């Protein structure tokens, strides 16, 4: 298994993998960025030079400096991404959860538009060959096929990503050089003054930044894929990729110089391709966009999985279709993304209209990442003046892009902002409801009840519930458990067992940690296995690890048997001589909001929304934890928040018998009348 330390080693193979996985989104941006910058404007020299200059310095400041040089240092045991960054700094302040939620939600919303615009812009190249060709059915077919194959894993296809994307970058770089050779003077655009003149002097120049921003939309995915490829491989791969995409942009802007005084006649990307190579360009562009979409879809799975482990999303079933570390599949997320992408394609119809919806959400993600990076730098004791300077530069640039992208709000940007806002709202509801429920969970000292459990276990007047009784607990401290667990065993319906287990899943900031601790709390235990035990097990799992409790718990039990710490043989007298393993039963609590409470309006709204959504979005506890449902007992427990004040109900002292006689007398009088 690849370890984080191995991932940091730079090698030719690692660079090739990075080129195939990391740069798909940012590497297919040349398909649509320049056409988005020009739009329906009249082409002039200042627009051509300014566009290339703005693209170059955007890639330099945001992608190279912010992400490649600085943000890649903020790795969480080799893992990257906005939630991995949040896991690193979340203990500094509670409010940091808000930029994490907003950034993650905006990134997820971006996952709807990226596959749609990438595949559409590539396939629409067919219109150059046949203007009347309907490309929409082909785009939809590719997207449906792309999402349908996710359930089988992509390990075999993934091996070819590197060579294919390397061929893609080589192709766009070479074609760019051919066009650049006609107008080499366009390279003067590397002077940042051309970008400044474009923004300040060109008519409505500031709003052109919304199109320019599309060149760096894949930078956030670059950081998120840190764990797959390693810092050194990404940095070296970016040097190659940046050169190729800049050559493509330079070639397209050189082509603009041939069309000064006119509007954009066709997409510059395909316009600079020699006609004999056009079918090849369309084919390789389509494959490249599929690869870019695949990387983003996989990133969405990782994002949701991390959100679950960090308590920012509902429990959702996660599957692992291959043995490759970090590759996972979440069915509900997959089909939701597919439906969303289909809706985007059907609504916008054309990639040029999708450009209006693209970029706005990701600027929000980048801005939130900057806030978290500042906290990370402070945590690493970087000099405050330097931190302020870094924050000022990046926040100023990103706020400028955000404001310019707001011009797209009513042209399509509302779509991704609406999706991102809905996802952020759900994440906040999950986070805040967890806080409320945790504050209302009453804990009791477990060791105080151990003697009671021992007496219950020996009380043969109580029918045996199971040999091994297992409770899932939210407490990570073996000295205490929830009051409802003790009530379930002792008060609600006495449950006699030989061994009482309390199992906790503790999510830690290390992405792939898998360890556990065991405490045997039997006070009367002397040496060797006893007939009655109370055992507390805490699993310490990283935020990228699926809590597969059925397998993990079995491993713990087998290990304790090998160490001769417990005896799991059946304790039923008729079965003892058969040397059978005792039965295990898991008890899971299903909380619901009791009607007998008085909540403040805000908390009532949050908890009602949480339970409403959880019934529709969350997987059951047994499904999420991978438990055998035949061994699971579900107990419904009311969540009573601030019980209502004592009712003004007064007992009447007169006899019920007297009241009854009086009632009968009145009835007789009424009949007489």
N, C-alpha and C positions, 0 to 999 in steps of 0.2 A: 504493500500500500504506500502511495506517495505521501510523504510527510511535508509539513510546511517548510522545513529546512531544505529539503531537496528541491522544492518548488522555486527557491530563491537562486538556484544555480543557473547561470546563463549558459545556454548551449544552442547549437544550430537547430536541433530538434525542438527545443523549447520555444525558440523564436518562431519556428514554422507553425507550431501549435497556437502561439499567441496571435500570429497573423490570421489564422483560420477562425479563431474563436472571438478575439477581443475587438477587432477593428471592422467587423462587418457593417455595423450601423454607420459609423463615421466614414467608412471607406466607400459606401454607396451614396453618400451625400452629393458627390459631383453630378449625379443623375438629375438633380432638381434644384440645387442651390442657386446657380447663376440665373436660371430662368425665373426663379422666385424673386431674385434681386431686381432684375430688369422689369418683370411684370409687363404691363402695357405701356411703359414709358417709351419716349422717343430716345433712341440710343445716341449718345454723344461720347466724345473721348473721355471727358471727366467721369462719366458713369463707368466706362470700361476700366479705366485706371483705378478709380475709387473702389470698384467692386473687388478687384484682385487685392488691393491694398488692405481693405477691411477684412477680407477672408484670411489673408496671411497673418495679420496681427491678432485676429480672433483666435486662430489656431495656436498662435504663439503664446498669447497670454492665458487663455482659458484652458486649452488642452495641454500644451507643453508645460507651462509654468505652474498653473494651479494643480492640475491632476497628475501629470507625469512626474514633475519635480517635487511637489509638496504633498499632495493628498495621498499618493501611493506610499508615503512613509507611515501613514496612519493605518497600519495593518493590524488586525486583531488575530494574532497567532497565525498570520499568513492569509487571513480572509479580509475582503474589502466590501464596499457597498455602504449605503447610508445607514442601514440598520446595524451593520457590524461596527461602524463608526460610533453610532449611538450607544451600543453596548460597551464601548470603551470609555465613554465620558458620562454615562447616565448618572453616576453617583455624585457628580459635581453639583448638579442642581435638578430639581424636579421638573422645572419648566423646559428642560431640554427634550422632553418627550414630544413637545408640540412641533418643533422643527423636524423631528424625526417622523412624526405622523404625516405632516404636510408634505414633506419631501418624498416619503415612500408612496403616498397616495397619488401624487402627481406623476411619479415614475411609473406606477402601475397604469395610470390613464394613458401615458405615452405609449405603453405597450399595445394599446388598441390601434393607434394611428400609424405606428412605425411599419408593421408588416403590410398594412394596407397601402400606404404611399410608396413604399419601396417596391413591392411587386407590381403595383399599377404603373409606376413610372418606367419600369423596365419593359413590361409587356406592351405599353403604348408605343414603344419604338416600332412595332409592327405597322403602325399607321403610316409610317414613312414609306414602307414598301407597298401597302395597300390601304389608302385613306379610308375606305369604306368598311374595313375589317372591324367587327365588333369584338373589342378586347375584354369587355366586362365579364362574359361567361368564363373566359380563360383565367382571369384574375381570381374569380370566385372558386373555380375548380382547383387552382393551385393552393389557395388558402385552406380550403376544406381538406385537401390531401395532406397538407403540412400539419394541420392539427390532428388529423386522424392517425398519423404514424407516431405521434408522441408517446402513445401508450406502450409501444414496443421498444422504446429506447432509441438512441441515436449513436450508439458507440461505433458501429461499423461505418455509418455515413460520416461520423465525426472525424474519422481518420483521414478522410479525403478533403476536409475543409481547408487545411493548410495549403496544400498544393494548388487547389482551385482558386483560393483567394490570392495566393502569390501570383498566379497567372492573371487574375483580374487586375491587380495593382500594376503589374508589368505592362498589361495592355493599355490601361488608361494613361499611364505615364508615357508610353511610346507614342500613342495617338496625340497626346498633348504636346509632345516635342515636335511632331510633324506640323501642327498648326502654329506653334510658337515660332518656328523657323521663318514664317512669313512676316511676323511682326515682333522681332526680338526686343523692340523698344518698350514693349509692355512690361518688361522686367523692372523698369524704373518705378513701377507701382509699389515695389517693396519699401519705398520711402513712405513712412507713416503719414506724411503731410497730405498725400492723395486721399487717404481715408478721412482725414480731418476735413479736407475741402469737400469731400462728398457729403459728409454729415452736416456741415455748416453752411455750404454755399449752394449745393444742388437743390433744386426745388423739391420740397418735402424730403430732403435728404435724410433727416433723422429717422424717418419711418422706414427707410430702406434697411435699417439694422434688423428689422424683423425677418427679412429674407437672408441677410448675412448670417444670422444666428444658426441657420439650418446646417452650416458647415461643421458645427461642433456638437450637434445633438447626441452623438454617440460617446461623448466624453464620460458621462456618468456610468454607462455600461462598461467602459474601459476600467474604471475603478472597481466596479462590482465583480469583475472577472479576475481580480487579483489572485484569489485563492486557486484558480484553475491553472494559471500560467506562471506566476511569480513576477516580482518587481523587475528584476534584471531583464527577463525575456520581453516584458511589455515595453520597457524603455528602449531597448535595442530595436524591437519590431516597429515602434512608433517612428523611429528615425527613418526607416525604410518607407513606411506607409505615408508619412507626412510629405516626403519628397515626391512620391508618385501622385498623391492627390493634388499637391500644389502645381505640379506640371500639368495635370488635367485642367485645373482652374485657370492656369496661365494660358493654356491653349484655347479654352473657351472665350476668355476675355480678349485674346488676340483676334479671334474670329469676330467678336463684336465690332472691332475696328473696321472690318469690311462692310459693316451695315450701319455706319453712322448716318443719322438722319431718318432712319426708318424704325418701325416697330419690330419686335422680335418675330421673325418669320417661322421659326421652328425651335425645337429644343437644342441649345448649343452643344450639349453633350453628344448627341447623335449627329449633329451637323458637321462636327470636325472629323468624324470617322470616314475614311475613304469608302466610297460606295461599294466596292467589292467586299469589304470587310463588315458591312452593315449587318448581315444575318448573323455573323459570328459575334458581333458586339451585342446584339439583342439576346442571343442565347447565353453568353457568358454573364451579361448583366442580370438576366432572370435568375440564373443559378446563384449569383452573388447575393442578390436580394433575398432569396430563399434562405441562404446561409445566415445572412444578417438577421432575418426574422427568427430563425431557429435559436440563435444566441439570445435574442430578447425574450422569447417565450420561455426558455430555460431559466433566464434571469428572473422572470415573473414567478416561477415556481419557487425559486430560492427566496425571493422577497417575501412571499406569503408564508413560507415555512419558518423563516426567521421571525416574522411578525407573530406567528403563533407561539413560538417558544419564548418570546419576550413579553407575552401577555397583551399583544396589540391586535389579535384577531381570534376568531372563533376556532375551536378545534376542527380540523379538516383532515380527512384521510389522506395520507401520503404514501405513495408507492415507489418502489425502487426497481425499475425495469431492467437494469444492468448492474454489474458489479463495480462500475466505475464510481469512485468516491465523489460525492457531491452531486451526482446525476440523479434527479428524482422526478416524479411525475405526480401532479395533483389533479385528479379528474375534474373536479368542480371548477377549478381555475382554468383548465384547458378549454372546456366547453364554453365557459363564460367569455373567454378571450375570443374564441372562434365566432360566437354569436355577435360579439362586439365588433370584430373586424368586418364581418359580413354586413352589419348595419352601417358601418362607416363607408364601405364601398358602394352600397346601394343608395345611401343618402347623398354622398358627394359625387358619385359617378366618375369623376375624372381626377387625376393626381394633382392637376393645377388648382383645383378647388380644395383638395386636401391640404395643400400647402398653407392655406389660411388657418387650418385647425392645428397645424404642426408647429411645435416650438414653444408655444405659450406655457404649456404645463411643465416642460423640462427646464425652462428658465426658473420656475419656482423651485424645482428640485435642486438646481445648482445653487441657488441663493441659500436654501436651507443647509446644504452641505457646507457652504462657506461658514455659516454660523457654528456648525459642529466642529469644523476644522480649527476655528479660532479657539474653541474650548480645548481641543486636543493639544494645540500648541501651548496654551497656558498650563495644561496638565504636565507637559514635558518641560516646563520652566523656561520656555523660550522668552527672551527679553521682551518686555511689554512694548517698547517703542517699535520693535520689529513686527510684533503681532498686530499692532495698530496699523502699521504701514501696509502689511499684507491684506488685512481686512478692508482697509479703505480702498485699495486698488481693485480687489475682486468684487466687493459689494458695489462700487461705483459702476464698474463695467456691467455687472449682471442686472443692476437696477435699470440701467440704460436700455439693455436688451428687453427687460420685462416691460418697461413703459412702451417701447416701440412695438412689442408684440401685442400689447393691449389693443392696438389698432385692428388686430385680427379677431377681437372678441366677438363682434357681431357678424363676422364673415365665416365663422366656423370654429373659432377658438373656444366659444361657449361650450362646445361639445366635450372637449377634453377637460375643461375646467369643471363642468357639471359632473362628469364621471369622477374626477379627482376629488371634488368636494364631497360627493356621496361616500366614496371610500374612506376619506379622512373622517367623516362624521361617524361612520361605523367603527373605525379604529378608536376614536375617542370614547365612544359609548362602551366598547369592550374594556378599554383601559380604566375609565372612571368607575364603571360598575364593579370591576375587580377591586378597586380601592375601597369602595363602599362596602362590598360584601366581606372583604378582609377585616375592615374595622368593626364589623358586626359579628364576626366569628368569635365565639367565646372559647378560650383555651383553658384546659385544666391540667394539673400535673399528673402525668401518666403513672409515675412510680407510686403515688398514693393509692391508685386503684389496682396495682398488681396483686396485693393480697386478696382483694375481692374477686379478681379474675381467677385466681388459684382456687378459691373456695367454690366458685361457680363451676369450675372445671371438674371438681371432685363430687359435685352434687348430682347424684344419679337420679334424683327425683325430677330433674329437668331433662327433657329429651335432648340427646346430643344433636347439635346442629351440623357439625362437620368436625373432622379430625383437625384440619387446618382452616382457620378463619382469617381471611385477609381483608384489611381495610385500607383503602387509599386515603391518605391524609395530606392536607396542604401544609402541615407543620414539618419543617426541616430540622426541628429540635427534638431529639429523642426523649426529652424530659417532659414534653407536653403534647397533647393531641386535642382535637376538637371535642367540645362537650357532647355534640350530637353522636360521636362515635361511641363514647361511654354509655350514653343513653340508649343507643341501639343495642348494645350488648347486655346491659343490666336492667333497664327500665322498660323500654318499649316492648320487647318480646325477648326474654332471656335467651341468650345463645351460648350454649355450652360447647366448648371445643377443647382439644388437647394443647394446641399451640395457637396463640393469638399473634397475628402478624400486623404490623402497621408499616405501610409502604409509602414513601414520599419521593416525588420526582422533583429534584432541585435543578433548575436551569441556571447554568453558569455562563460567564462571558466568553470562555474559551470555546471556539466553534465546534471542535470535534472531540471534546473530552468525554470519556465513558469510564467512570469509576463508581464505586459504591462503598458505603460504610455500614457496618452491622453493630447493633447494640443488643445484648440479651439482658433483659431487665428483671428476670426472675430473682427475687430477693432470697429465696430459700435454696437457690442453686449452690451446690458445693463444688463438685467436680464431675465431669463427664455428663452425658445426656440425662435429662430428667423427663418425667412423664408430662410435666406442665411447663411451658415456656411462654414468655412474652417477648417477642422479637421486633425490633425497629430497624427497618432497612431504608437507607437514603441513597437514591441513585443521583449522581452528579453528572448531568448530561449537558453537552454543549448546545448552543442555540441552533445548530444545524443537524442535530441528531434526532431521529424519530424515536419517541419513547415506546419501544416494542416490548411492553412489560411481560407478555407471556413468555418470550424467549429469555429476557433478562432475569426475570424472577426465577425461572427454572435453573438458570446458571448459578444464581446465588444459593439456591437450596442444595444443588448438587455439590457446590463447593463447601458448604457447611457440613454436609454429610461426610465428605472426604476428610474434613478436619475433625470429625467426630464431635461436632458442637451440638447437633440435634439428631433426633431419630425420627424419620418420617414414615416409619412403618405404620400400618393400620392399627388402631387401638381397639377396634371392635373384637371382643373376646372370641367370637366364632371364626374370625378371619386372621387372628394373630399367627396361628400355626402355618398359614399359607404364605406368610412373609410378603403380604401385599402392601403397596404404597398407599398411605392414607389419602382420603379425598380432600381436595382444596375447594373452598368456596370464597369468592370475592364479593364484597359488599361495596356498592357505589351509591353515593347520595345524589339524589336529583332535587336540587333546590327550586322552590317556586315562591313567588312573592305572596305572602299571606295577606288576606283582606283585613286582618286585625292589626292594623298599624296606622300611625299618623306620620306621614313623610312630608318634608318640605317639598314644594312643587318641583324644584329642579331635580332632586334625587328620585322622586317618584317617576318623573318623566324618563330619566336615564335607566332606571331599573326596569320599568315597563317596556321600554324600547329594547333593552338587552334581552329580556326573556322572550319577547315577541320575535326578535331576529334570530335568537339562538335556536328556536324550534324549526326555523327554515334554513338556516345557513350552517349550523354546527353539526358535526358528526356526533353520534352518541359516544359516551365515555368508553364503552366496551369496544366500539369500532376503532376509536382513536388510539387507545392503548393496546389494541391487538389482543384482546382477551377472548377466551372461549365463552360464548354467550350461555352455554349450558351450565357453566359454573359460576355465573354472575347473578347476584341478587340486587335489584334496584329498590332503594328505599326513598320515597318521596318525603322531603322534610321542608316545612314552611319556613320561609325567611321572615321573621317578625322584626320589623324596624320601628323602634319607638312605640311600644304598645300604647293603645289609647288610654286616656286618663280614666280614672274610676268613674263608672256611670252613676248618675244620681238616682239609683234604683233603691227604694225604701220598702222595707218589709212592713206589711200591715199586721197588727197584733191580733185582730179579731179572728175568731175561729173560721176555718173553711166550712165547717159544718153549718154554723150560723148563717154564713153567706149563702150556702146552698139552700137552706130552708127559706131564707128571705127571697131568693130568686124564684123558688117554687110558688111562694105565696103571691108574688107579683104576677106570675104567669096565670095563676088561677083567677086573680082579679080581672086580668085582661080578657080571659075567656068569658067570664060572667058578663062583663060589659059588652 
